[in-house]
């Protein structure tokens, strides 16, 4: 039997815990160490997941542990330090989205990964999420022609805004997923982004916008809109409502998902993948495991489905969108073609 891959997780809050669950579900992995600045949280995660060693300082973890790969799931604005440190140690890196919240931090991470020569996977899970992957495959196969326009939305309730407590924008938290996905489908030859934001209930409490509308244009004349919102009402039945509708020159595809609360159960999910021909398939498998994909990457079985360059491109668009929302003007963006 092959030895398990030795994995460390840096940052074991809400998202980091999801990675601990994902790694535990894949028999090829063993999480041998975790790091976080919250001692009580470290002890709680150690007990829950049977992690052998815990560290308050990720530098100490990286110095002492023999590792096959590292997951970095710290708060978004704190990605640069641990990501660069992991790359400097020459270890494969699985970095949460967005890659960073500033262009300088994102570019520093890209340089570190390039110098390391080791793979880096960015957690843009839509690329492997089955209904979105199916929609992309239709265009890649030429069935729908060239993508020309799209509408995407990603909406959650106020609990998420309150949980994150203003440390990031909803465009960084939610919109970045669909922005990356649309680049994945339409290509990197983006021309500009025009964004507007609405400041109401969330803004009143946290000084960060409730909603963003983003209009992305490509140099070939294609365009798409992305709605990102975390201002759904508390206590509502619908917790997450996602959709993408893409029109091509020869057809269209649609994915619609709704994650909803149900009394006596954690949640239920309705996924739909449809084409203009009326084909419709119910999909209840949920998210494909990016953690398992990272293990495939470590073992040389796959290339990262989303790289540091994809992370940089999506962040450039989000940052340009913030500038556009501030100035009221479209902002030109040049993406990395790698």
C-alpha positions, -999 to +999 in steps of 0.1 A: +000+000+000+014+034-010+024+058+018-001+085+025+008+121+014+018+142+043-002+174+043-002+205+065-030+231+067-022+267+076-053+285+088-080+262+102-110+285+105-142+280+086-126+273+052-096+255+067-119+231+084-135+223+050-100+212+038-095+191+069-128+173+060-118+170+024-084+155+032-098+131+057-123+119+030-094+110+007-075+079+018-043+091+002-038+120+026-027+124+062-029+159+078+002+157+100+002+193+112-019+225+113-011+261+122-033+290+133-029+321+155-059+310+177-047+284+203-083+273+213-092+267+176-060+247+171-068+224+200-104+220+188-094+210+153-066+187+166-092+168+187-118+167+160-095+155+132-068+136+151-040+159+139-006+149+155+010+183+158-002+219+161+017+252+157+010+288+165+036+299+140+035+285+104+072+292+100+080+267+127+056+242+111+074+245+078+108+242+094+100+211+114+077+190+093+084+167+063+056+175+039+043+166+005+020+195+002+005+225+021-029+241+021-030+278+029-065+289+041-057+320+061-078+351+057-075+365+022-055+395+031-029+373+049-022+349+020+011+364+009+033+354+039+025+317+042+021+312+004+056+327-003+071+307+026+056+274+013+069+281-022+104+290-007+104+256+010+098+240-025+065+224-015+033+221-037+008+247-026-030+247-025-040+283-019-075+295-012-092+320-035-087+349-040-049+346-045-046+379-027-064+412-021-037+434-037-019+432-070+015+435-052+007+405-030-006+385-059+024+392-080+047+383-051+030+349-048+033+343-085+071+351-084+076+328-055+058+299-071+077+305-104+110+304-085+100+272-066+092+252-097+065+234-078+028+234-086+003+258-071-034+251-072-059+280-066-092+269-051-115+280-080-138+251-074-163+259-102-138+246-127-143+211-113-179+215-100-198+190-122-225+213-137-201+241-144-176+217-158-202+203-181-212+237-194-176+246-201-171+212-219-200+220-243-182+251-255-148+235-255-163+208-278-176+234-302-213+224-296-224+259-287-201+278-310-182+308-296-194+322-263-207+358-269-225+369-237-234+356-203-251+363-170-238+349-137-249+354-101-237+342-067-259+352-038-258+342-002-276+354+030-265+379+055-249+353+078-219+352+056-215+390+056-217+390+094-193+361+097-166+378+076-173+411+095-161+434+067-126+420+062-133+416+025-158+426-002-185+403-016-168+407-050-136+392-035-155+365-016-181+355-041-178+374-074-142+362-079-156+326-085-177+336-114-152+361-128-126+333-130-151+309-144-161+333-172-124+338-181-121+300-181-150+298-207-145+330-227-107+333-226-081+357-212-084+383-239-103+406-217-107+443-226-123+460-196-146+458-165-173+482-154-187+477-119-213+493-097-220+486-060-249+491-037-244+501-001-274+495+022-278+471+051-243+455+051-226+488+044-244+504+073-230+479+097-197+468+081-188+496+056-186+471+027-210+469-001-241+447-002-240+440-039-218+443-070-228+443-106-198+437-129-198+440-167-168+423-184-160+429-220-136+410-243-116+423-272-137+402-296-169+420-286-182+394-261-196+406-228-209+392-195-224+404-163-217+390-128-239+397-097-223+391-063-244+397-032-245+386+004-275+406+014-302+379+013-325+381+044-315+363+075-338+333+082-348+330+046-352+295+032-327+300+004-291+303+017-272+302-016-285+309-050-262+305-080-267+306-117-248+310-150-264+314-184-240+315-214-251+322-250-229+310-278-231+316-316-248+282-319-265+275-286-267+283-250-262+265-216-276+272-182-266+261-147-289+269-118-283+259-081-301+266-050-289+256-015-317+259+010-324+253+046-349+226+055-362+219+090-346+189+105-318+187+080-285+204+073-294+215+038-306+203+004-293+211-030-310+214-064-286+216-093-297+219-129-277+217-161-297+225-193-292+235-229-314+253-253-326+220-267-345+213-236-321+187-222-320+188-184-301+167-159-306+168-121-273+169-104-271+162-067-234+152-062-224+187-050-189+200-052-162+179-067-133+176-043-105+201-050-086+186-021-085+153-040-075+171-071-046+187-052-035+151-042-036+142-079-014+172-087+011+162-059+012+126-074+018+139-109-016+126-121-029+160-131-020+196-138-036+222-116-070+231-130-065+267-117-030+281-115-014+312-099-018+330-132-056+323-131-055+336-095-037+367-106-060+374-135-092+371-114-077+394-087-067+419-113-103+421-125-117+423-090-094+452-082-101+469-114-138+465-107-133+483-074-116+512-092-145+513-117-171+514-089-152+542-073-147+563-105-179+554-124-158+545-154-149+513-172-113+502-164-091+485-190-074+453-178-046+433-194-045+397-182-016+372-181-019+348-210-004+317-192 
